[in-house]
Structures are given as structure tokens and as C-alpha cells.
Amino acid sequence: MHSLRIVWQQWMRRGRRTLATVAGVLTLMTGCVVGPDYVRPTVVTPASYKEIDGWKVAQPQDHVLRGAWWESFGDPQLNALEAQVSLSNQNLAVAEATYQQARALVREARASYFPTLTLGLGYTRFRNSATFSGRLGAGVSAGGTSSGAGASSGPHSDFQLGLDFSWELDLWGRIRRTVESNQASAQASAGDLESARLSYQAELAQDYLQLRTSDAQKQLLDATVAAYEQSLQLTQNRYASGVAAEADVVQAETQLKTAQAQAIDVGVQRAQLEHAIALLIGQPASSFSLPAAPLTATPPPIPVGVPSELLERRPDIAAAERRVAAANAQIGVAEAAYYPSLTLSASSGFETSSLTQWLTAPSHFWSVGPSISQTVFDGGLRRAQTDYARAGYDASVATYRQTVLAAFQAVEDNLAALHILAQEAQVQDEAVQKAQQSVTLTTNQYKAGIVSYLNVITAQTTALSSETTAVQVRGRRMTAAVLLIQALGGGWRVPAP
């Protein structure tokens, strides 16, 4: 034990000297990082949105959406469904796992900052050939120490306990650039996660509002069927009285059956929308249902802000920008291959052929020394890898700029849609009123025998078409509102680094 303590003290003294040397080397190497430093690419940002002219948006105290943006629609059922997306949507779970993988890659890259220590414990029983002198020499163990058996060719034992130290110094910033790239990629993955979350939330809102639009259409058609039944009763009474032709009864029956078929057909779309909602919230379609509730709401006021804010509001833009940073760092990783690499290595431990002498000073061995390696010829490999990294950077810049342009387009599209559909809804409501008035006048004229029943059918068909269009326009306005919120980034903002 005394000899073991002496060996341990020697290790400690050597360790302190080694740490002092390493500290000096680290101070020297921290200033060397090859490759370009990252600068965010410029993008064209308009001063204002073109399609916002003539449309007065809300001006709340907080001029941007926050958090649960769907609550602005004032529908408790929608709020409850949206809360389940982040908890149960399986595609979102995939995006979350991908983000966790990206974070793990950052930790993996950071591990290269530190040395690798390997502790080995082994035992070998061997016998040298008596006729072959090339095996380390007779009686010499695999570790280079005497086996204690002289030239004997009998079996021997080899007890080994060793600690290996290896550390590649980051002289040119290859590891730092790798960490930088992986960090940016992880941030991009976080943007992808939030972009997916916003996409599924918006998809759920659209499906839900379309389902409520289907409920409104069903309500309208049910009311129409009831009105057509009264018209059929009217024609049957007039036919029984001899003041109407049998053709009027047949036409009324045809019109009634057509409306009933349309009311049934609405159920197909509603069922499919209900199933789509079940999928989005992670529930089996067979066990999920929503009670009917016709859509009556109008789009909520949406704070739009200025175009420059869009770069901080959309997670897909943030993800694209972070991928530019990751690609920029990869250029440094590729360029670092042109420079030599320095690795510090050391080994120390105990080796003997006798168990009783294993952890003693005479059985101690050690070795230490740096190694420098430099590639002198690779057939253009490093140049190709650097060119590949630079081309990847150029592609990521173009993708980032294209993402920004597409974001501006999406906002302009839905601003225009909301503005135009609001005007259309106003005119369409007026058309519905006139069509209903026409049905009333034409029915009275038919009762008086002034016009034929064909005029009544025409007026009723026109009224139904106008009312159906009004319901559809209301649903399109709600969908455009959801798409505008999605285009604006929902309630997300770029988090602090």
C-alpha cells in the first residue's frame, strides 16, 4: 500500500504539470477559429402591407397575438379541442422527438471539447511458442514487462490496469464550428416544432369551422325542406280543388326530394371533418363525435402590425434563418481540414504477471506525448467538401429569402380575402333578403292564380342558392381569418437565445 501511495502522488504531480501545460495551450488556441463569422442575410421587407388599405384592423393595447390565439373566436368547444393538439397529436410528438434529437447532437458536439479517459482492466493467460522467437521475445508479456519466467515456454499470466488519456485540441475551431452548427440546427428544429404546432392548430380550427359551416348548411336545408313540404301541401290542396294541374304537384315533389337529398349529402363532408378533427387531437375516429352547432360567428378583429414584425413572428422563418447559421458554421468545419490536428495522449497503469505484485511501484508503467497530423494529399477531397459547404450555405440563404417572400404573400392573400369576402358577405345578405321577398310575392301570386307554379320553384331555387352562398361565404371568411393568423405566426415569437 505504501508503494501504491507513492505512485498515486507521482500521478498527481504529473497531473498538475499537465493541467498547467494544457491551460497554456487552451489560452493560445482559443483565438483561432477558421471560417466566416455568421451575419444574418438581408431580405426585402416592405414598409406596409398592400392589401391592408381600406381595412381598419383592431388596435388593442397589445398589438400582437399572444399564446392561445384561437380564443379570439369565442368558441369554448374550439378552445377545448385546441388544448388537446399539443398533448395528443402524434405528428407533433414526432416533431418533438426530432427536436430532442437535435439537442442531443449539440451535447454530442460539446463533448469533443473535453478529453477522453478510458479505464481498462484485463487479465490474459498465454503461452509463447518455444520455436518462434518473434513473439515479443520469450517470457515477455504483452505490456512489455518481464513475465518473470525467463525463457520458459510455459503458460503465463498478465494482469493489466491502465488509464488512457486522449485529447484533440481545437486549434482551428473545428469543434467550435461544429457546436455552433449543431446549436443553430437545434434552434431550427425548435422552429420546425413550433411551425408544426401552429400548422396543426390552424388545421384543427379550419376543420372545426368548416364543420360548423356544414351544420349551418344542414340547418338551412332542413328549414328549406320544411318550407317545400308546405309548398307541396299547397299544390296538393289546389290540385284537389281543381285549380292546379297535376304537373304542379309533381314539380313540388321533385323539388322537395332534391332538397332532402342535399340535406343528406351534407352529412358526408361533416363526417369526414369530424374524423379529421379526431385525428388531429389523437383520438380514434370511431369514438369521437361533436354535437351539431351551426356557425353564426363572424371573423374576430386581428391585429396585423407591420411587415418587419413578421420576421420575428413566424417560426418557419426563424427555422430557415437558423439553418443559414448552421450552414455558415459548416464552412468553418470544412476549412479546418486544411490545417494540422494536434492530439495529446497519455497512458498509465499497472501490469504484471503476478497478482501479488500487481498494484506496486515496480509494476507501474506510463507514457505521454503529443502527435501532430496533417493531410498532404487527398485528391481534392477537402476542396470538394469546402465547395459543398459553401453551396449549402448559398442554398440555405435562398431558402430563407424564399420563406420570407412566401410569408408576405400569405399575409397579403388572406388580408385581401378577408377584405373582399366582407364586402361579398354584405352584398350576399342583401341578395338573400331580396330572394326571400321574391319567394313571398311569387307564392302569393301563385295562390291568386296570376303565375304558374314554375315561377314559385324558380324563386325558391334562387332563394336557396343565395342562402347557401351566404353560409359558404361566412365559412370562407372564418377560414381566411384562421389562415391570416397562421400567416402572422399565431401567438409565437422568437425566444431568447
Beta strands, then each sheet from edge to edge (+ up, - down):
strand 1: 116-127
strand 2: 155-169
strand 3: 341-352
strand 4: 364-373
sheet 1: 1+ 2- 3+ 4-
end
